[in-house]
């Protein structure tokens, strides 16, 4: 049964930086009249989800599968069961019986029913106290940190947040696009599914037909610049320690090279002496 509560509702208002404002905003009675129609919302959500389906699943029956034009073996005399085609449904690689084919899953919901469902969803969130009014989203550039700071100050960082702007605002959309639990869209483009998907709805004041005068507030403190990184002394000490070690290794290698040179020179002299002796012996003979 529809729940009708005609009491006017007032919600808290905040700035785009998350600062609470003193005044409360009265929600328009034409939309927020307390009507919550569950069957209509169910119909709108199921139709929305069905319209997202592409319906591309496709299978082939036996006449569309390539091959199987002749009998795999003769009718009688083999001892096996008779078969007429290798593309019969009970064969591996055969056709599919009653398989899916491309189709449309579109469901049409009348415009007035869609409007009633969206109205019911907004009233349901208003009854839960999950609607917050933001005075204006005037982002000069896309900044994810701006949306993160806003939902953090509102204590809704762990919830699914739907941000409804007054018209198309690319900077706000790009600021919340990288957050999985935040969805940004114009107020007029929102549907029953999006409102019921969210736990908290942030609505810009202009989208509700109300105007809030901007208040002076301090912008977020800029990040402190990190001091210039000085040269690490550890590396210098390591290089300094490596140098004497290299000198020591060079000093150790030097006498070894000298000894090797002496040995090679001695071998050469002995070889020369032996060669001279052999030549003298040959001459004597």
C-alpha positions, 0 to 999 in steps of 0.5 A: 500500500502506498505510504502518504505523509503530507508533512513538509520536510526540511533537510540540512544544507552544506557547502561544497567543502562540507561546512554545515550551514545554519539554515535548513532547506525545505524540500518542494512539496510537489515531489516530497509529499511522502508517497512511497509506492513499492510495486511501482518502484519494483517495476521501474527497477526491473525494467531498467535492469532488463533494458541494460541487457544486450541479448547477444547470446546465440547458439546454432541448431543442427542445420546451421552447424558445418558438416554432418551431410553424410552418414558416419557409417552404413545403416546395417552390419557394423554392430553399432547404433544407426546414425544419420549425421555427426551434427545431431544434438547428442554428438559432440560438436553437434547442434544445440536444442532450444538454445538461446538466440539474439533477442530484445529484453526491452521493457516499456514503462509509461512516463507517468509510472516512471515519474511516480517511481522516482518520486517514491524513491526520493521520498523513501530516502527523505524519510530515512534522512539520507538527503543532503542539500549542497549550496553549489558545486563550483569546481574550477577543475576536476579534483577527486580530493574535493569529493573525498573531503566532502563525503568525509566531512559528511561521515558518508565515506563508507556508504554509496553516495549519489551526487545530483547536480543542477545540470551537466557539470563536467568538473564534478563528474570527473572529480567523482568518476574514479570513486567506486562508491560515488556516482555523479549525474544531473538531477534530471537524468537520475532514475529510480534505480540510481536513487535506490542504489545509493545510501545517501543522496547529495542534491544541489540546491539549484536542482530543487529550485532553491537558491542559497547565498554563498558563505565565506569559508576558508579553503582547504589548507594547501599541502606543505611542500616537501623540503629539498632532498639533500645528498645522502651522506650514506652513499658518500661514506659507502663510496669512500669506504669502497675506494680504500678497499679498491686501493687495497685490492689493487695493492694486493694485485700489484705484487702478484702481477710482478711475480707473474712477470718475473716467472714469465721472464725467467721461463723465456730466459731458460727457453733461450738458453736451451735453444742456444745449447741445442744449436751449439750441439748441432754445429759441433756435430 
